[in-house]
Amino acid sequence: MIYAVVLAIVVGTLCGVTIIKTRSVKNQADFLVAGRKLPWPVLVFTLLSSWIGAGSLFAGAENAYKNGFAALWQGAGGWAGLIVIALIAGRARRFAQFTVPDLLEVRYNATARVMGTIAIVISYTVIASYQFKGGGDILHLIFPDSISRDQGMCIIAAFVIVFTAAAGMASIAYLDLVIGALVTTIVIVAVPMVLEKAGGWRHVTAVLPPTHFQVFGNLTVLQAFGLMIPTMLLLIGNQGMYQKFFSARSEQDAKFAVYGWIVGTLLLETLLVTLAVIGSSLFQTDKPREIIPITAFRGLPPLVGAILLGGIFAKVISTANNYLFSPATNLIHDVYGRFVNPNASERRKLVMSRVIVVLLGLFALLQATRFESILKAALYAYTVYGAAVTPVVMAVFFWKRATTVAAITSIALGTAVTVGWNLAGFDLDAVYPALGASVISLIVISLMTSPPPPEKWKPFFET
């Protein structure tokens, strides 16, 4: 009963924030970038909540259940990426656009905008899809006799679609503030309590295989970097992150938000892997992705476990909101508003934004029925985005010599190689051939073609 009560409180809170923020949405800027009014404390938690969702709570936990602390290689990709982000957050806010394809068109051309949009839609709907699956797992765990995993997945999908369509970025950011603070606090409390239930660290190390506590565990070096690189590439090119920087009140707010994000990510991802490892010493499951919810449900006092489970549920909702909202933003701003109906009124764009959210949500739900392992789905989505979009985005900020033809080729090869490699089912992680093809084509073709005119790169290098 207490689990249902806490879940009802979480849902009620989410609904309340959304209703309040929906009333403030008057135009496209309000919907897409919260009117560019977000202060840095709100940005810290919305960045943290959008980054740490089912990818960490389910895919990272699945990895930790199988490989122990070697699962931190996945999180380490985000930590490495944050170092790069700290260098460009202020410049991204100064540019003050709406989406990553905005950057691509200004720096390259309209074709780069459209191709970047395609890669983002492919990647982000996959990410949204496994949030639906993770949320469905939680509902089934709490209500095993009345809600199946598939039914739970559909309920979560409907919930997320309605929330995302209602108030856009303003709703997402302030929901994340509540969710991020709740989850960070409860995980800090939960880890020592689960460790005590497990009989202390000595018992955990005695029960689990020694490889769970080694740097690479059961992974080869290539497999470890196959976890790290896609995560790093997704983060440093992350459309949702740039959109939040565009939503910042000022350049200074964007910079301060990154510093808080670094601290929060290091702390929370390490604690979540630790919680999954300790939980795996207590509980066995044929659904490794569920080890953190199972640990919350069976390894903690009812109230603490209910709050943790409610926080995980809210995190999944938050991340699904973010990754559904981003591609919807692309399609309405980068395709509909740019090519289909450039003269559309603000009201028309707002209506179309909400229609597109619904359609993308249904597409993501369809994808969620096609896979079982959240870890594999996460790595696939990260690689599509990281290989196709991130290299050309980094060139925007760091390489004046990058040319339009090279950028278009890089996006096309990164997307095609990732999709083709996964369809072929090769053992080697797709990130290696896909990233190699993308980066090499970007560099070689740029050097073989005429340098871009200064007006193409100056906006991104001027102070």
N, C-alpha and C positions, 0 to 999 in steps of 0.2 A: 504493500500500500504506500509506503513512504517514497518508493521510487516513482510511482505514478503521480504522487503529490508534487514532488520536486520537478518532475518533467512538466507538469501542468503550470507550475510557477515560471519555469524557463520559457515555455511557449507564451504564456501571458505577458511576460516582460518583453519578449521579442515583438509581440503584436502591439503592445503599448508604444514602444519606441517607433515602430514603423508607422502607426497611425499619426503620431505627433509629427514625424518628419514628412509624411506624405503631404500634409497641409502646406508645407513650405516650398513645394516644388511648383514653380511657375513657368519655367522655360528650360531649354536644352542645357544651359550651363548649370542650373540647379540640379538637374537629373544626372548629368554626366560627371561633373566635377564639384558638386556640392557648393556651387557659387564661388569657388576658390576662397573659402573662408575657414578651412580646417586648421586649428592650432596644433602645435607639435605633440602635446600629450595624446590627443585623439589619434593623430597619425601613427604614433608608436604602436598603439594597440590594434589599429586597423591593419597595419603592415604585418604585425605579429600574428594576428588571427587569420589573415588571408593566406599567410605562408604556412602556418602550422595547422593543417586540417587532417583529412583522412590520409594524406600522403605520409604524415608522421604518426598519426594515431593508429592507423591500420597497416599501411605498407611498411612503415618503419618498425612497427611492432611485430609484424610477420617476419621481417628480416631479423629482428632481435631474438625472436623465439627460435629461429633456425640457426643463427650464427652468433648470438651473444652480442658483445660490445663492438664487434666488427661492423654492426649495423650503423655505428656512428660515422662510417665513411660516407653514408648517404647524407647525413646532416652536415658533415665537413664541407661538402660542396657549397652549401648555403653560407657557411662561415667564410669560405674563401671569396665567394661572390660579394659578400657584404663589404669587403675591403675595397673592391672596385666601385661599388655603389656609393661609398662615402666620398669618392672623388667627383662624382657627377650629379649628385642629388640637387645641389644648388643650381647648376647649369640647366638641368631638366626643368626645374620650376621657372627659371627665367624665360625659357622658351614658351611656356604657358599655353600649350595646345590641349587637345583632348585625348589623343591616342598615339600609340607607337607608329602606326602608318602615317600620321601627320608628319612625324620626323622623317620617315622614309621618302615621302613625296617632296618635302622641302629640300632634303639633301640629295635625292636621286631623281625620281619622277613618278608620275601617276601609276605606271605599271608596277613599280616597286611597292606602292601603296596597296594595290589590289592583291598582289602575290603575298605580301606580308599578312594581309587580312585573311587570306585562305589558310595559311599556315596556323594563324592564331585560332581560327574557328575549329580546325581539326584538333589541335592540341587541347584547347580549353574545354571543349565539350566532352572530351575524354576525361579530363580532370573533374569536371562537374559530375560526370556519370558515376565515378567511383565514390564521390561524396554521397550520392543517393544510395549506393549499395552499402556503404558503411553505416549510414543512418538507419537503413532498413534492418541491419544486423542488431543495432541497439534496441530498436522497438521490439524485435523478436525476442531478444534476451529478457526484456522487462515483461513482455506479454506473450510468453511462449505458446500458450494454449489458444490465443485469439488472433494473433498477427503472425503470419509467416514472413520469412525474409523478403520474398518477392512483394507481398502486400505492403510491408513496411517501406520497401524501396519506393513503391508508387506513392505512398502517403508523403514521404519526405520530398519526392519530386514535386508533388502538387504544392506542398507547403513552401518550398524554395521558390518556385515559379511565381506564386502570388506575392511573396515578400519582395522579390527582386523587381517585379514589374511595378510595384506600388510606389516606391520613393527613390529608387536609384542610389547614387553614391552617398547622399546624406544619411539615408537609412542604414546602409551598409557600414559606414564609418562609425556611427554612434552605437549600433549593435555590437560592433567589434570592440569598442571601448569597454562595454559591460562584460562581454564574453572573455576577452583577453585577460582582464583583471581577475575574473572569477577563476578561470582555469589555471592561471599561473599560481595563484594563492593555494588552491586546493591540491595541486600536484605537489607543491612543496610540503604540504602537510601529510599527504598520502604516502610518499616514499618511505619515510622512517616507520610509519605504522605497518606497512606491508612487510618491511624488512624484519620488524619485531615478530610478526606473525610467522614468518618463514624460519624463525629460530636464529636470526643473526646472519652476518655475512659468512661466517665459517660454514654454516649449514648450506647456504646457497652455493658456495664454491665446491662443497662436497657432493652435492646432488647433481650439478650440471657438469658437462664435459669440460676439460681444461681449455679446449679451443674457444669456449665462450668468453674467455678472459684474455685472449691473445689479440695482438694488433690486427692481424688479418683473419683470425679464426679459421673457418673452413674455406675461406675465399682465397683465390689466387690474387696476385697483384693486379692483373688485368681486370678481374671481376670487381675488386675494391674500387679501382679507378672508374670502372663502368658504372658504379653507383654514384661516385663523387662528381664526375664530369657533367652528366646530364642535369643533375641538381644545380650545380654551379651555373651552367649555361641558362637554365630556366630563370634563375633568380636575377642574374645581371641583365637579362633582356626582358624581364617580366613586364608585360603590358599593364597588368593591374597595379604594379608598383609605380610605374611612370604616371599612371592615371592619378594615383594618390599624390604623387609629387606635384602634378598639375593642379591638384585640389588644395594644396597648402596655402596658408595665408600669406607666406613670404618665403624667400629663399632661405632665410635663417631658420624658419620652422621646418623646412625640408631637411636641412642639415642636422638639426637637433634630433629629428625623428629617426634618422639613420643610426645615430649613436645609441639611442634607447633601444632600437630594434636589434642592434648587435648584442647588447647585454641580454635582452629577453630571449633571443634565439639560442644563444649559447646555453643559457640556463635551462630553458624549457625542453629543448630537444635532448639534452643530456639526461634530464630527469625522466623523460618519457621512455627512453631506451632503458634506463636503469629500472624503471617500474616494470617494463616488459620482461626484462631478464629475471628479476626477482619473482615476478608472477609465473614465469615458465618453470621455476623451481618448485612451485606449489601446485600448479594445475597443468594437466595435459588436455589437448584439444585437437580435433581434426580440422579445425578452422583457425590456423595460427594467427590470422589477421585480427581475431577477436580477443587476443590475450589480455589487452588492457581493459576492455569492458568486462571481461570475465573476472579479472582481478578486482576491479571495482565492485562487482556484484557479489563476489564470494570471499574476497580477502580483506575487506574493510568493515568496520562497524556500519550498520545500515545507513545512518545519517550521512556519514562521510562518503560512503560508497555511492549513495544516491546523488549527492552534490557533484562528485566526480563524474558519474555517469551523465548527469544533466549537463555538466560543463562540456563533456565530450560531444554530446548530442548538439549542443549549441555551437561548438567549434565546427562540426560538420556542416551545419546549416550556414554558418558564416562563410566558410570556404566555398561552399556550393554557390552562395549568393555572388561572391566575388568572381568566380570563374564562369558563371553564367552571364553575369553583367558585362564582363569585358568583351567577349565576342559580339554581344548584342550592340555594344557601343560601336564596335568596328563596322558592323553592317549598316547601322543607321547613319553614322557620321562619315565613314570612309567609302561607302558604296551608295546608299540611298541618297544622302544629302549631297554627295559629291558628283554622282553620275546620273541617278535615276530621276530625282526631283530637286534640283538645286534651289528652286524658288519656294520650296515648301515652307509654310508658316511654322512658327514655334509650336503651336498646338498640334499641327499635323505631325511634326517630327516626334513630339512627345507620345502621341497615340501610336505611331509606327514603332517607336522604341519598345513600347509595352507588348505590341503584337509580336515583334521579333524575339523578345525574351521568352514568350510562351512557345514559339516554334522551336527555338534552340533548346529549351528545356525538354520538350518532347523528343527531340533528336538525341539529347544526352541520355534520356531514360531508355530509349531503344538500344543505345550502345551498352548501357549497364547490363542488359540481358545477355550480352555476347561474351563476357569474360568472367573468370572466377577469381584469379589472383589480382588483388589490388596492387601489389608490388610490381608485377609485370606491366599492368596498365599504366601505372605512374611513370615507370621508366620509359615506356613508349611515348607517352605524351610529352615528357620532359625533353626527349631527344628530338621529336618533331620540331618543337619550338626552339630548343637550344641550337640545333644545327642549322635550321632554316633562317631564323630571325636574329638571334643574338650576335653572330659575327658582323652582320651589316649594321646593327644598332651600335655596336662598339666602335665600328669604323666612323660612324657619325661623330663621335666625341673624341676619338683618338687618332684618326688617320685622314689627313687632308687629301691624300692621293687616291683614295678609293673612287672608282668611277661608276657611273650608272649601269653600264653593260655588265660589269663585274658583279655588282650588287644583285641584279636580276638573276644572273646565272647562279650565284651563290644561294639565293633563296630557293630557286627551282631545284637545284641538286640536293640541298639539305633535306627538303621535303620528300622528293622522289626516292632518294636512297634509303631514308628511314622507313618509309612505307613499304618499299619493295623488299628491303632486307628482312623486315618482320614477317611479311607474307611468305617469303622463301623459307623462314624458320632456321636460319643459320645459327650456330652456337655462339659465335663471337658477338658481343654487344654491338648493336647498330650504331652506337654513338661514335665508334672509331671510324668506320668507313664514311658515315654521313658527315661528321664534323670535318674529316680530312678533305672530302670532296668540296664542302662548302668553303672552307678557309683557303685551300689551295687555289680554287677557281677565283675567289675574291682577290687574292694577292697577284696571281699570274696575269689574269685578264686586266686588272688595274694597271699593271706595269706595261702591258702590251698596248694599251689604248691611251688616248690623249688625256692629260690631266684635266680635272674638272675646273671650271672657272671659279675664281675666288669667291664670288657671291654665293656659291653653293655651300662652301664650308665655313665662311666667316661668321655667320650667326651662332655657330656652336663653339667657337674658339675665342670670340671677343669677351673681354671682362667688363 
